[in-house]
């Protein structure tokens, strides 16, 4: 890792496909708010589960709670820490119960708060999910979650329970919970529209305390894109030393 005397903060990013699709943008916009260069710890990936192993096509990943991010975080030197959690509803089509999903999120929050992290979480986009017709729901369920056998009404019902549970959890654990309106989302109801991502995340990260003294860091390009620390491909486990990603401003990105 970089010398911590040079780093301004530590950013933790937890989520699934929305996070994976906008990872560089999210880092940039968080740094505009919180400063840079940073140590960035990421647990994301298409189809990622918060609590259990998941597989998309031939690539497998551990659950977020079981990945190496936490070992690195717990052993790291003190830095101002900002955490962003999203894609929590991703576990519903895996047929995990709302109670289990909320327990996983609660454990993540507890681990982050032990080290005084500022936490922003997106709630489930229930209103967007509710707009899905039966036909559109079945199409995207079969495309994105082929093992899921839950009906549209069952998914909507579970999403509502998780949505309410996150409101209760945010109140009791004192973190920032952000609602997501339907106009931000694309045709599938769960992925942000491409041209709306920047505005969405800029608005979202205003929930973090301003720590950048009014300076607007220049967008920093990848010098090296991050790779997963551990993944399986075609059933074979592959490893990559971390941090595996680097930005031109000296930000180091470790991906678990």
LOVO-520162 format. One record per atom (N, C-alpha, C): x, y, z; residue in one letter. Coordinates in steps of 0.05 Angstrom, whole numbers, plus 5000, padded with zeros to 4 digits. Layout:
% LOVO-520162
XYZA;...
***
This chain:
% LOVO-520162
501749765000X;500050005000X;501750255000X;500550474992X;501950734994X;502650795023X;504550975026X;505151075052X;502751225063X;501751155087X;499251275097X;499651575102X;502151675104X;502551955107X;501652105082X;501551975059X;500752095035X;497752065029X;496551865041X;493751815036X;491951995052X;489752085040X;487852265054X;485752105068X;485051865058X;482851715070X;482851425060X;480851285070X;480351005061X;477450985053X;476950875029X;474250845018X;473650545016X;471350465027X;470450195025X;467850185009X;467850014988X;465549994970X;464549714970X;462049674978X;460849404980X;458349404962X;458149194945X;455749174928X;456048964907X;454348984887X;454248794865X;454548924838X;452648894821X;452948984793X;452949294790X;451149434804X;451249724801X;453949844809X;455049734830X;457649824839X;459849744819X;459749504809X;461749414790X;461649574764X;459249654755X;458949804730X;459950084732X;460050194757X;460750484760X;463050524779X;464750314782X;466850324803X;468650574801X;469750624777X;471550844774X;470151114779X;467651144769X;466151384774X;465551424803X;464851214817X;464251234846X;466751324861X;468951204855X;471451294869X;471951584864X;471751674839X;472251954832X;470352144848X;467752074848X;465852254861X;466152254891X;466852024903X;467352014932X;469852184938X;471852174922X;474252334927X;473752624924X;471952704906X;471252984903X;470053094929X;468752924943X;467452994969X;469452964992X;470952744992X;472552665015X;475552695013X;476552764989X;479352804985X;480752564972X;483252604963X;484852394950X;487752474954X;489652274950X;489251994942X;488151834965X;487151594958X;485751424978X;486851134976X;486350994998X;486550704997X;483650604993X;483150464971X;480450374964X;480250074967X;478349984983X;477849694987X;475049634975X;474949454956X;472449404941X;471649104944X;469149064951X;467948794949X;465448824932X;465648754907X;463448794888X;463448574868X;462048604846X;461948414824X;459148334817X;458748284792X;456048214782X;455047964797X;452647984807X;451447764821X;452447714849X;453947904861X;455247864887X;453147844909X;453547654927X;451847624951X;453347754975X;451747864993X;452947965017X;453847745036X;452547515035X;453147315056X;453947035046X;453546975020X;454046705011X;455646714984X;457146494978X;458446484952X;456446514929X;457346634907X;455646664884X;457146604859X;455746534838X;456946464813X;455446594790X;456846734772X;455646844748X;457246724724X;455846574708X;457146424686X;459246244699X;461746284691X;463846104701X;465446224724X;464746474733X;466346604753X;464946594780X;466346504800X;465246484827X;466646674846X;465146784865X;466246964886X;465146884913X;466646944934X;465646904961X;463547114967X;462047064989X;460347274999X;461947515009X;460747745009X;462247985018X;463147965047X;461547845064X;462247825092X;464647635096X;465147455078X;467247255081X;469847325065X;469847555051X;472147615034X;474447735049X;476747765036X;479147865049X;479148165055X;477148305046X;477048595052X;477048645082X;475748485097X;475448545126X;478148495141X;479648295133X;482248255145X;484048495140X;484048595115X;485648825109X;484649075125X;482049105126X;480949335140X;481549335169X;481349095182X;481749075210X;484749115218X;486549055199X;489349075206X;490649345196X;489049505182X;490149745170X;490549975191X;492350155185X;492750385202X;490350565201X;490150735220X;487850915222X;487951125200X;485651155186X;485251375167X;482351445168X;481651695161X;478751755158X;477551565138X;475251445145X;474151225129X;471351285121X;470751235095X;468151275084X;467251025070X;464850925076X;463850675065X;461250715051X;461050585028X;458650595011X;457650305007X;455150255015X;453849985011X;451450014993X;451349844973X;449149854954X;448449574944X;446549544926X;445749294914X;444849084935X;443649174957X;442848994978X;440648804969X;438948894951X;436748724942X;437648494924X;440148494916X;441248284899X;440848004910X;440747984937X;440547724949X;437647614949X;435747774943X;432947674943X;432447464921X;433347504896X;432947294876X;434547044881X;436547054900X;437846804908X;436146654929X;433846774935X;431846644953X;432646644982X;434546824990X;435046855019X;432847025031X;432246965056X;430047105070X;430847395076X;428847575078X;429447845086X;430947855113X;430247685132X;431547685158X;434547625155X;435247435137X;438047365133X;439547595120X;438247715100X;439547935085X;440048165104X;438148235121X;438448455140X;440548395161X;440748135169X;442848065188X;445648105175X;445948035150X;448548065136X;449248365134X;447348535127X;447948815125X;448548925153X;447148845173X;447648935200X;450448865209X;451448625202X;454148545209X;456148725195X;455748785169X;457548965155X;457649235168X;455349345175X;455249605188X;456749595215X;456349385230X;457649365256X;460649365253X;461649215234X;464549205229X;465649475221X;464149615205X;465049885196X;464950085218X;462950075235X;462650265257X;464650225279X;465749975281X;467849925301X;470250115296X;470650185271X;472850355264X;471950635254X;469550705264X;468550985261X;468251075232X;467450885214X;467050955187X;464451125183X;464551315165X;462151455156X;460851275135X;458251215139X;456951005122X;454551125108X;454451075082X;452151145065X;451150885052X;448550835054X;447350585044X;445050665026X;444750525003X;442350564987X;440250354995X;437750454998X;435550275003X;434750134977X;433049934979X;432149794956X;430349984939X;430549974913X;428750134896X;426050004892X;424549994914X;422049844914X;420049954894X;419850224892X;417950344873X;418650264845X;421250244838X;422050164811X;421449874806X;421949704826X;421349414823X;418349364819X;416749524833X;413849494831X;412749564804X;414249714788X;413349784761X;413649564741X;415149354748X;415649134729X;413048974725X;412348944700X;410148764693X;410948474697X;409048294698X;409648014701X;411447914678X;410848004654X;412547914631X;415348014633X;415648274640X;418348394642X;419848264665X;418448214687X;419748084710X;420847814702X;419147654690X;420047384682X;422347384663X;422347574644X;424547594625X;427247644640X;427247844657X;429747914671X;430447714692X;428547584705X;429147374724X;430647144710X;429547064687X;430746844673X;433446914661X;433847174654X;436447264643X;438547294664X;437847424686X;439747504707X;439947304730X;437747174736X;437746984759X;436346734751X;437546574733X;436146334722X;435346124743X;436746124766X;436045924786X;433646014804X;432846264802X;430746374819X;428046264810X;426446184829X;423746084823X;421546254838X;422346474849X;420446654862X;418746794841X;416146824847X;414446984830X;414947274833X;413847434815X;414147724817X;413047824844X;410647734852X;409447824877X;411147744901X;412447514900X;414147424923X;416547604925X;417847674902X;420147844902X;419448124912X;417248234902X;416348494911X;415748494941X;414448284951X;413848264979X;416348254996X;418348104988X;420848085003X;422348345002X;422248474978X;423648734976X;422448944995X;419848934998X;418549125017X;419449075045X;419748825053X;420548755080X;423448845085X;425248805065X;428048895068X;428149195069X;426549325052X;426449615051X;425649725079X;423549625091X;422749715117X;424849655138X;426049415135X;428149335155X;430549515154X;431349605131X;433649785129X;433050055141X;430550145139X;429750395152X;430050375182X;429150155193X;429350105222X;432350075230X;433849935214X;436749895220X;438250165219X;437650335200X;438950595198X;438350765222X;435850745231X;435150905255X;436550805280X;436850545283X;438050445307X;441050455307X;442250435283X;445150425280X;446350695271X;444650885265X;445451155259X;447351175235X;446451085211X;447851125187X;446051255166X;447151355145X;445651495124X;444451295105X;441751295103X;440351125085X;438951295064X;439451225038X;438451385016X;436351235000X;434051354996X;431951244979X;432651274950X;431751094933X;432351094905X;429651114889X;429351324874X;426851374860X;426851224833X;424451154822X;424350994798X;425651124774X;425651394772X;426651524748X;429651484744X;431051394765X;433951344761X;434551084747X;432650904745X;433150634737X;432350574708X;433650364697X;433150284669X;430850094667X;430649964644X;428349804637X;428049564655X;430249464667X;429949224685X;429149294713X;429049554720X;428149634746X;430149624768X;432549514764X;434549484785X;437249604779X;437749664753X;440349774746X;439950074738X;441750234748X;441650524742X;441950574713X;440450774702X;440750854675X;443550964670X;444750894648X;447550974643X;447951274645X;446251424632X;446751714631X;445951854657X;444851714676X;443951834701X;445851774724X;447851604719X;449551514741X;451051744755X;452251914739X;453852124751X;452152304770X;449952394759X;448152564776X;447152414800X;446452164797X;445452004820X;447551984842X;450051914834X;452051874855X;453052134866X;453152354851X;453852614862X;451952694884X;449352654878X;447352724898X;447552544922X;448052294918X;448252094940X;450552164959X;452852234947X;455252264964X;455352534978X;453452704974X;453152944990X;452452865019X;451652615023X;451052525051X;453652485067X;455952455054X;458452435068X;459252715078X;460652735101X;461652995110X;463753095090X;463653355084X;465453485066X;468253495079X;470253375066X;472953365078X;475053445058X;474153575036X;476053635014X;476853925013X;475954085032X;476654375034X;476054525008X;473954444995X;473054594971X;474654534947X;476654364948X;478354294925X;476954084908X;477154094883X;475953904864X;478153744850X;478753504860X;480953354848X;480453284819X;482553294804X;482353224775X;481752934773X;479852864755X;479252584750X;481852434743X;482352214757X;484852064753X;484351814738X;485851764717X;485451524700X;486751284713X;485851044704X;487050794713X;489850784702X;491850724719X;494450634710X;494450324708X;492850204726X;492549914726X;489849854737X;488249694722X;485549624732X;485749394752X;484049414773X;484149204794X;483048934785X;484148724797X;483248454792X;482448334819X;480648134819X;479848014844X;482147874858X;482147904885X;484247764901X;483947464898X;481347374900X;480847084897X;478247054881X;478246874862X;475846804847X;476246524836X;474046414828X;474246154814X;473346194785X;474746064767X;474046064739X;474045784729X;471745694719X;471445424710X;472245224732X;471545304757X;472045134780X;474845144791X;476645294779X;479345314789X;479745584802X;481045574826X;481445814841X;483845974831X;483446234828X;485546414819X;486046634839X;488546714842X;489346914862X;490747144848X;490447384861X;491847624852X;492647784876X;495147854877X;496148014900X;494848284900X;494248394924X;492948654927X;494848854941X;494549114935X;492649234916X;493349174887X;491449124871X;491949054843X;491249274824X;489949484833X;489249714817X;490649964826X;491150144808X;492350394815X;491450614796X;490950854809X;490151084793X;492551284792X;492451464773X;494651644768X;495351824792X;493351864809X;493952044832X;495151904856X;495751644853X;496951484874X;494951324890X;492351344884X;490351184896X;490850884890X;490850724911X;491150424908X;488550294912X;487850104894X;485249974896X;485649674899X;484549564921X;484549284926X;481749174922X;481548954908X;478848844901X;478648564911X;476648514927X;476348254940X;473748114932X;
***
